[in-house]
Amino acid sequence: MVTKDRKRKTLAVLAGGLVLGVGVAVTLAAWNDSEFATGTFTAGSFNLQGSTAGDVSANYSDHNVDTGGTAATLAFTLPTGVVGNMAPGDAVYAGFWVRLAPGTTTGASLSAAGTTTGAAATTNSGNLSYQVYQLAPGATCNAASATGTPVATGATMDAQTGVTAMTLTQGADAATAGTAVQLCFKVTAGTALKQGVATTTTWKFTATSTS
């Protein structure tokens, strides 16, 4: 027969065991750890320059009428005269060089992107046609070199057809300009050319980065 004192001691031991079990449970914990990654994204640079005075670095500048600048003035010349004396059948020629500016970080595709000229009613825009040729390095823009397949043509000065893209390469480093491309403009007077009328045409060329 279990006495009351022994029963009380047994209950006390069981109770103590229960308390000890709870104490072990609350000491358990979960492990955790974290990893972080960061990235920096720097945009490249892109700039097209033009020159009407030859492939010399000092001659290049920006001519962008879309951003408030002015177009480069092409120096057209007749084989044996000046552009101010055009007559039906005459053709005049002018060279224009384009390149990617120093600091440009990608190559580009260059394409003729249309013309702006005066109204046919008051100018000779409808009585002049043009072709633009890509010349070999060092060539002179004249009747002898303006041959082959043009990169842009217009049956009138306000039209453009036959556009062919050209490749522009960036410089070898940030301080070096890209390789220049020379464009040769040929403008021919039609048989209906009106006397004493001046016609001003602006050509647009757009370079699009290739990477």
VOBA-1610 file (N, C-alpha, C; in pm, whole numbers, padded with zeros to 5 digits, always signed):
BEGIN
Met+00085-00119+00000Met+00000+00000+00000Met+00089+00124+00000Val+00063+00213-00096Val+00141+00338-00110Val+00089+00440-00011Thr+00184+00495+00060Thr+00144+00594+00158Thr+00120+00727+00089Lys+00055+00819+00158Lys+00027+00951+00100Lys+00156+01028+00073Asp+00258+01015+00165Asp+00383+01090+00145Asp+00456+01040+00023Arg+00462+00907+00002Arg+00533+00853-00116Arg+00462+00893-00244Lys+00329+00890-00247Lys+00253+00931-00364Lys+00277+01078-00397Arg+00289+01158-00294Arg+00313+01300-00314Arg+00451+01322-00376Lys+00553+01243-00330Lys+00688+01255-00386Lys+00690+01212-00533Thr+00618+01105-00567Thr+00615+01058-00705Thr+00554+01163-00798Leu+00447+01221-00756Leu+00384+01327-00835Leu+00477+01447-00853Ala+00553+01475-00749Ala+00648+01586-00757Ala+00756+01557-00859Val+00806+01431-00862Val+00909+01395-00959Val+00854+01403-01101Leu+00733+01353-01125Leu+00671+01360-01257Leu+00651+01506-01301Ala+00606+01584-01208Ala+00586+01726-01239Ala+00718+01791-01276Gly+00823+01758-01203Gly+00955+01813-01234Gly+01002+01768-01371Gly+00973+01644-01407Gly+01010+01596-01539Gly+00936+01670-01649Leu+00814+01696-01626Leu+00737+01773-01725Leu+00795+01913-01742Val+00831+01977-01638Val+00890+02110-01646Val+01022+02105-01722Leu+01103+02003-01694Leu+01230+01988-01763Leu+01209+01969-01913Gly+01111+01893-01953Gly+01080+01871-02096Gly+01043+01999-02167Val+00965+02081-02108Val+00928+02209-02167Val+01051+02298-02181Gly+01136+02298-02086Gly+01257+02379-02090Gly+01347+02340-02206Val+01362+02214-02241Val+01442+02169-02354Val+01380+02215-02485Ala+01249+02212-02499Ala+01180+02249-02623Ala+01202+02395-02658Val+01203+02484-02565Val+01214+02626-02596Val+01356+02667-02631Thr+01454+02583-02617Thr+01591+02620-02655Thr+01622+02589-02801Leu+01532+02520-02876Leu+01555+02490-03017Leu+01540+02616-03103Ala+01624+02632-03212Ala+01618+02751-03300Ala+01649+02709-03444Ala+01601+02791-03547Ala+01627+02764-03689Ala+01747+02845-03737Trp+01832+02787-03828Trp+01944+02858-03888Trp+01896+02934-04011Asn+01954+03053-04040Asn+01924+03124-04166Asn+02046+03204-04211Asp+02055+03227-04341Asp+02167+03300-04400Asp+02117+03369-04527Ser+02184+03476-04573Ser+02141+03551-04692Ser+02259+03580-04783Glu+02230+03592-04916Glu+02327+03634-05015Glu+02268+03753-05091Phe+02354+03850-05130Phe+02309+03969-05202Phe+02393+03989-05327Ala+02332+04041-05434Ala+02404+04070-05558Ala+02367+04209-05607Thr+02463+04281-05668Thr+02436+04415-05719Thr+02496+04430-05858Gly+02439+04517-05941Gly+02490+04540-06076Gly+02489+04688-06108Thr+02586+04734-06188Thr+02593+04873-06234Thr+02580+04875-06386Phe+02493+04961-06438Phe+02463+04963-06581Phe+02497+05101-06637Thr+02600+05106-06721Thr+02648+05232-06777Thr+02618+05236-06927Ala+02548+05340-06972Ala+02515+05354-07114Ala+02638+05394-07194Gly+02644+05347-07318Gly+02751+05385-07408Gly+02728+05525-07466Ser+02814+05567-07558Ser+02804+05698-07622Ser+02793+05680-07773Phe+02723+05774-07838Phe+02698+05762-07981Phe+02687+05900-08042Asn+02769+05929-08146Asn+02764+06060-08209Asn+02817+06051-08351Leu+02740+06106-08446Leu+02778+06111-08587Leu+02823+06252-08621Gln+02938+06264-08692Gln+02990+06393-08733Gln+03003+06399-08885Gly+03007+06522-08938Gly+03023+06539-09082Gly+03124+06647-09115Ser+03178+06638-09239Ser+03275+06736-09286Ser+03255+06758-09435Thr+03260+06883-09477Thr+03253+06917-09620Thr+03391+06950-09676Ala+03494+06948-09589Ala+03627+06995-09630Ala+03733+06886-09623Gly+03694+06762-09636Gly+03791+06654-09638Gly+03801+06581-09506Asp+03866+06464-09512Asp+03877+06377-09395Asp+03994+06418-09307Val+03981+06534-09244Val+04078+06584-09148Val+04002+06612-09019Ser+04056+06565-08907Ser+03981+06572-08781Ser+03930+06712-08749Ala+04011+06815-08779Ala+03971+06952-08747Ala+03850+06999-08827Asn+03818+06932-08935Asn+03708+06976-09022Asn+03572+06922-08977Tyr+03570+06827-08885Tyr+03444+06762-08848Tyr+03370+06839-08739Ser+03237+06838-08750Ser+03151+06894-08645Ser+03013+06833-08661Asp+02923+06870-08570Asp+02786+06820-08574Asp+02699+06913-08657His+02613+06856-08741His+02520+06933-08825His+02382+06868-08813Asn+02309+06900-08709Asn+02182+06833-08682Asn+02069+06934-08671Val+01993+06951-08777Val+01883+07047-08776Val+01770+07000-08686Asp+01763+06869-08658Asp+01657+06817-08571Asp+01672+06867-08428Thr+01794+06905-08388Thr+01818+06952-08252Thr+01858+07099-08249Gly+01819+07173-08353Gly+01843+07317-08355Gly+01971+07359-08424Gly+02049+07264-08477Gly+02171+07300-08548Gly+02143+07338-08692Thr+02248+07356-08769Thr+02235+07393-08910Thr+02297+07285-08997Ala+02245+07270-09117Ala+02299+07171-09210Ala+02432+07219-09266Ala+02520+07123-09297Ala+02646+07158-09362Ala+02618+07204-09505Thr+02685+07309-09548Thr+02667+07363-09683Thr+02761+07293-09779Leu+02705+07218-09873Leu+02785+07145-09971Leu+02838+07240-10078Ala+02963+07223-10114Ala+03027+07310-10215Ala+03017+07242-10351Phe+02904+07258-10419Phe+02885+07199-10551Phe+02963+07276-10657Thr+03023+07201-10747Thr+03097+07265-10857Thr+03066+07193-10987Leu+03065+07269-11095Leu+03056+07214-11230Leu+03194+07169-11275Pro+03201+07074-11366Pro+03333+07034-11415Pro+03414+07151-11470Thr+03347+07249-11533Thr+03420+07362-11593Thr+03357+07495-11555Gly+03288+07502-11441Gly+03224+07627-11404Gly+03185+07628-11257Val+03078+07696-11226Val+03029+07703-11088Val+02882+07668-11087Val+02834+07631-10966Val+02697+07583-10954Val+02595+07690-10990Gly+02630+07819-10980Gly+02536+07926-11011Gly+02507+07941-11158Asn+02578+07866-11244Asn+02559+07877-11388Asn+02500+07751-11449Met+02421+07677-11375Met+02367+07551-11428Met+02274+07577-11546Ala+02283+07485-11641Ala+02196+07486-11758Ala+02140+07346-11776Pro+02032+07329-11854Pro+01977+07195-11875Pro+02085+07095-11919Gly+02086+06979-11850Gly+02183+06876-11883Gly+02311+06880-11801Asp+02337+06993-11732Asp+02457+07002-11650Asp+02445+06916-11525Ala+02560+06870-11476Ala+02564+06797-11349Ala+02670+06862-11260Val+02638+06874-11131Val+02732+06931-11033Val+02760+06826-10926Tyr+02876+06841-10857Tyr+02922+06738-10765Tyr+02972+06802-10635Ala+02952+06732-10524Ala+03004+06778-10395Ala+03028+06658-10304Gly+03138+06664-10229Gly+03170+06557-10136Gly+03130+06591-09994Phe+03097+06488-09917Phe+03061+06504-09776Phe+03111+06381-09701Trp+03187+06403-09594Trp+03245+06293-09517Trp+03170+06277-09385Val+03144+06154-09346Val+03079+06126-09218Val+03161+06022-09142Arg+03157+06031-09010Arg+03228+05936-08926Arg+03164+05935-08788Leu+03193+05831-08711Leu+03152+05825-08571Leu+03255+05900-08488Ala+03209+05986-08400Ala+03297+06073-08324Ala+03379+05993-08222Pro+03492+06048-08179Pro+03567+05985-08071Pro+03477+05965-07949Gly+03495+05855-07881Gly+03412+05824-07765Gly+03290+05741-07797Thr+03256+05726-07925Thr+03143+05642-07964Thr+03180+05496-07937Thr+03090+05423-07873Thr+03124+05289-07824Thr+03062+05177-07905Thr+03001+05208-08017Thr+02942+05104-08101Thr+02949+05143-08247Gly+02951+05045-08337Gly+02942+05074-08478Gly+02802+05117-08516Ala+02782+05148-08644Ala+02652+05199-08686Ala+02622+05162-08830Ser+02495+05169-08862Ser+02446+05158-09000Ser+02397+05296-09042Leu+02448+05346-09154Leu+02414+05480-09201Leu+02325+05471-09324Ser+02214+05546-09323Ser+02120+05544-09436Ser+02071+05685-09467Ala+02048+05712-09595Ala+01981+05836-09633Ala+01838+05833-09581Ala+01794+05947-09528Ala+01663+05950-09461Ala+01573+06060-09515Gly+01586+06093-09645Gly+01495+06188-09706Gly+01558+06325-09729Thr+01482+06410-09797Thr+01527+06546-09829Thr+01421+06647-09789Thr+01468+06772-09774Thr+01377+06886-09755Thr+01416+06990-09859Thr+01318+07037-09935Thr+01349+07134-10042Thr+01231+07228-10063Gly+01251+07327-10148Gly+01146+07424-10172Gly+01035+07370-10260Ala+00923+07438-10260Ala+00808+07397-10341Ala+00842+07406-10489Ala+00795+07309-10566Ala+00824+07305-10710Ala+00772+07428-10782Ala+00666+07490-10732Ala+00606+07606-10799Ala+00699+07726-10799Thr+00787+07737-10701Thr+00874+07854-10689Thr+01022+07822-10700Thr+01057+07695-10718Thr+01198+07654-10729Thr+01213+07558-10847Asn+01333+07505-10862Asn+01358+07403-10963Asn+01363+07262-10901Ser+01299+07245-10787Ser+01307+07115-10719Ser+01250+07002-10805Gly+01155+07034-10892Gly+01100+06933-10980Gly+01178+06914-11109Asn+01278+07001-11132Asn+01356+06996-11256Asn+01502+06956-11230Leu+01530+06908-11110Leu+01663+06861-11073Leu+01651+06718-11019Ser+01748+06636-11049Ser+01753+06501-10995Ser+01888+06482-10925Tyr+01898+06378-10841Tyr+02024+06359-10769Tyr+02055+06210-10749Gln+02182+06184-10730Gln+02232+06053-10687Gln+02340+06077-10581Val+02346+05988-10484Val+02451+05994-10382Val+02529+05863-10389Tyr+02662+05873-10397Tyr+02749+05756-10410Tyr+02841+05747-10289Gln+02875+05625-10250Gln+02980+05604-10151Gln+03112+05583-10225Leu+03209+05668-10193Leu+03337+05662-10263Leu+03441+05582-10184Ala+03539+05532-10255Ala+03652+05467-10190Ala+03735+05571-10116Pro+03806+05530-10010Pro+03890+05627-09936Pro+03988+05698-10029Gly+03998+05830-10015Gly+04093+05909-10094Gly+04045+05951-10231Ala+03927+05903-10275Ala+03877+05940-10407Ala+03826+06083-10408Thr+03824+06144-10527Thr+03771+06279-10544Thr+03631+06270-10602Cys+03540+06349-10549Cys+03401+06347-10595Cys+03390+06426-10726Asn+03372+06355-10835Asn+03358+06419-10967Asn+03288+06323-11061Ala+03282+06359-11189Ala+03210+06276-11286Ala+03272+06137-11300Ala+03403+06128-11281Ala+03470+06000-11298Ala+03441+05904-11183Ser+03426+05957-11062Ser+03406+05870-10945Ser+03259+05845-10912Ala+03170+05934-10957Ala+03027+05920-10927Ala+02964+05821-11023Thr+03001+05695-11006Thr+02951+05588-11092Thr+02912+05468-11008Gly+02856+05368-11072Gly+02816+05249-11000Gly+02677+05264-10941Thr+02650+05187-10836Thr+02518+05189-10773Thr+02514+05294-10663Pro+02425+05394-10674Pro+02418+05497-10570Pro+02355+05443-10442Val+02385+05508-10331Val+02324+05469-10203Val+02191+05541-10181Ala+02162+05641-10263Ala+02032+05709-10259Ala+02013+05784-10390Thr+01889+05790-10438Thr+01858+05861-10561Thr+01726+05935-10547Gly+01708+06034-10634Gly+01581+06105-10640Gly+01557+06156-10780Ala+01443+06122-10838Ala+01410+06173-10971Ala+01382+06322-10966Thr+01342+06371-10849Thr+01331+06514-10820Thr+01395+06537-10684Met+01411+06663-10646Met+01480+06692-10522Met+01396+06662-10398Asp+01267+06642-10416Asp+01182+06610-10301Asp+01145+06462-10296Ala+01217+06380-10371Ala+01191+06236-10373Ala+01317+06162-10331Gln+01299+06038-10284Gln+01415+05956-10250Gln+01382+05810-10273Thr+01467+05741-10348Thr+01446+05599-10376Thr+01582+05530-10373Gly+01577+05398-10380Gly+01700+05321-10392Gly+01797+05337-10279Val+01750+05344-10154Val+01838+05366-10039Val+01913+05237-10005Thr+02045+05249-09989Thr+02130+05138-09948Thr+02205+05177-09821Ala+02200+05092-09718Ala+02267+05122-09592Ala+02418+05106-09606Met+02492+05188-09532Met+02638+05183-09529Met+02684+05153-09388Thr+02802+05095-09375Thr+02856+05056-09244Thr+02954+05161-09194Leu+02937+05202-09068Leu+03032+05291-09000Leu+03092+05215-08883Thr+03224+05224-08867Thr+03291+05156-08756Thr+03336+05258-08652Gln+03333+05218-08525Gln+03380+05306-08418Gln+03532+05300-08408Gly+03589+05399-08338Gly+03733+05403-08320Gly+03784+05291-08232Ala+03914+05270-08239Ala+03976+05162-08162Ala+03973+05188-08012Asp+03964+05315-07972Asp+03956+05350-07830Asp+03876+05479-07817Ala+03857+05523-07694Ala+03770+05638-07668Ala+03824+05768-07728Ala+03954+05775-07754Ala+04013+05898-07807Ala+04021+05900-07959Thr+03979+05791-08023Thr+03994+05779-08168Thr+03859+05781-08238Ala+03849+05858-08346Ala+03726+05861-08426Ala+03716+05735-08511Gly+03596+05707-08557Gly+03575+05593-08644Gly+03625+05621-08785Thr+03628+05517-08866Thr+03671+05530-09006Thr+03571+05613-09085Ala+03619+05712-09159Ala+03530+05802-09233Ala+03478+05736-09360Val+03357+05774-09398Val+03296+05735-09525Val+03270+05862-09604Gln+03316+05865-09731Gln+03290+05982-09814Gln+03168+05958-09903Leu+03078+06054-09900Leu+02960+06052-09987Leu+02981+06154-10098Cys+02944+06116-10218Cys+02956+06206-10334Cys+02816+06236-10387Phe+02778+06363-10385Phe+02646+06406-10432Phe+02657+06454-10576Lys+02569+06402-10659Lys+02561+06447-10799Lys+02420+06499-10824Val+02409+06622-10870Val+02279+06683-10901Val+02279+06720-11049Thr+02175+06676-11119Thr+02165+06697-11264Thr+02044+06782-11299Ala+02064+06879-11385Ala+01955+06967-11427Ala+01877+06903-11541Gly+01743+06910-11532Gly+01657+06857-11636Gly+01635+06957-11748Thr+01569+06912-11852Thr+01548+06996-11971Thr+01454+07113-11943Ala+01369+07100-11840Ala+01273+07207-11809Ala+01325+07303-11703Leu+01456+07304-11678Leu+01513+07391-11576Leu+01475+07538-11601Lys+01422+07602-11496Lys+01379+07741-11509Lys+01498+07835-11486Gln+01507+07938-11565Gln+01620+08030-11558Gln+01614+08117-11432Gly+01732+08144-11377Gly+01744+08241-11269Gly+01681+08201-11137Val+01649+08075-11119Val+01580+08030-10997Val+01678+07950-10910Ala+01685+07985-10781Ala+01771+07914-10687Ala+01690+07808-10612Thr+01750+07694-10593Thr+01684+07583-10522Thr+01776+07532-10413Thr+01726+07529-10290Thr+01804+07480-10177Thr+01745+07349-10128Thr+01828+07246-10119Thr+01784+07114-10073Thr+01872+07069-09958Thr+01811+07011-09857Thr+01884+06954-09744Thr+01861+06804-09741Trp+01971+06728-09740Trp+01963+06582-09728Trp+01980+06543-09582Lys+01909+06441-09541Lys+01921+06389-09404Lys+01979+06248-09409Phe+02080+06223-09325Phe+02137+06089-09310Phe+02129+06049-09164Thr+02085+05929-09140Thr+02066+05880-09003Thr+02157+05760-08977Ala+02231+05768-08867Ala+02316+05656-08823Ala+02246+05586-08707Thr+02235+05455-08716Thr+02171+05374-08613Thr+02273+05277-08555Ser+02288+05276-08423Ser+02387+05190-08360Ser+02357+05044-08389Thr+02461+04964-08402Thr+02446+04823-08436Thr+02463+04731-08316Ser+02489+04784-08198Ser+02499+04702-08078Ser+02469+04785-07956
//
